[in-house]
């Protein structure tokens, strides 16, 4: 087992460091906003790459989802799936594209209960905004640029919310389309 795998399998220090980082990144928001995303990213990029590259094999998407996915980078999936495993996960939990590699989602689902963010596995993660590629995710997080809407309803964050909203819309349509009877009038 590699050191990276061991650290990710024991994520308590990673959670602490994320929570501390998130606090400080919020404090730096005015500085990053004044400097601009590109300039700020140039300054922050090297330490971010060194830390996240070593710990998570960071793929530099600028929209980090680690805290939502059991401290496992979903961008390491050969298909770059951000909302759960594909239908090709092998019975042994390995990837269909790279059979020697454990599915990143199997690893994330296994690790998530060891973090305070287990409920975030059901979160609908938006697709990667490729315009941000190469920017520092610490800066995009701080500036709120890492969040783009999921579909047309940006208030939906979880899969079950989308299902409930769909059921409610379907019921509302059915009620509008129902003919008015004498009993209802």
C-alpha positions, 0 to 999 in steps of 0.5 A, a space after each residue: 500500500 502506498 503512502 498516498 493510499 494509506 493517507 486517503 484511507 485514514 482521512 482525519 488529518 486530510 479533513 482537518 487540513 481541508 477545514 483549516 484551508 477552507 477557513 483561510 481561503 475565505 479570509 483571502 477572498 478579498 485579496 484574490 478578488 483584488 489581484 484577479 483569478 489568473 494572477 492569484 492562481 500563478 502565486 498559489 499554483 505551485 504549493 497547491 500542485 506540490 501538496 495535492 499532486 503528492 496526496 491525491 494525484 491532482 488532475 488540475 481541474 480547478 474545481 476540486 471535489 475531494 471533500 465531496 468524494 471521500 477525499 478521493 479525486 474523481 478526476 483520476 477516473 479514466 472517464 472523469 466521472 464526477 457523479 458516481 461509478 460507471 456501469 463497468 466497475 468489475 466485481 473486484 471493484 476495479 476499473 473496466 478501463 484500467 483493470 489494475 486500478 481500483 475504481 475511484 468511486 469504490 474507493 471514495 464510497 469506502 472512505 466517505 464514512 470516515 469523513 464528516 462529508 459522507 452525505 455529500 456523496 449524493 451531491 450532484 456535481 456539475 461537469 468540469 468547466 474546462 475554461 478553469 483548467 490550469 487555475 488554482 482550485 484554492 483560488 477558484 474555491 475562494 472566489 466561488 468560481 468552482 461552482 457552476 449550476 447543475 442543469 437549469 435549476 441551480 437550487 438542486 444539489 442532490 439527486 433525491 432533490 431532483 427526483 422530488 422536484 420532478 415528481 412535484 412537476 409531474 403532479 402539477 401537470 397532471 392536476 392542470 390537465 385533469 378535466 374539471 368535473 361537477 364534483 370538483 366545481 
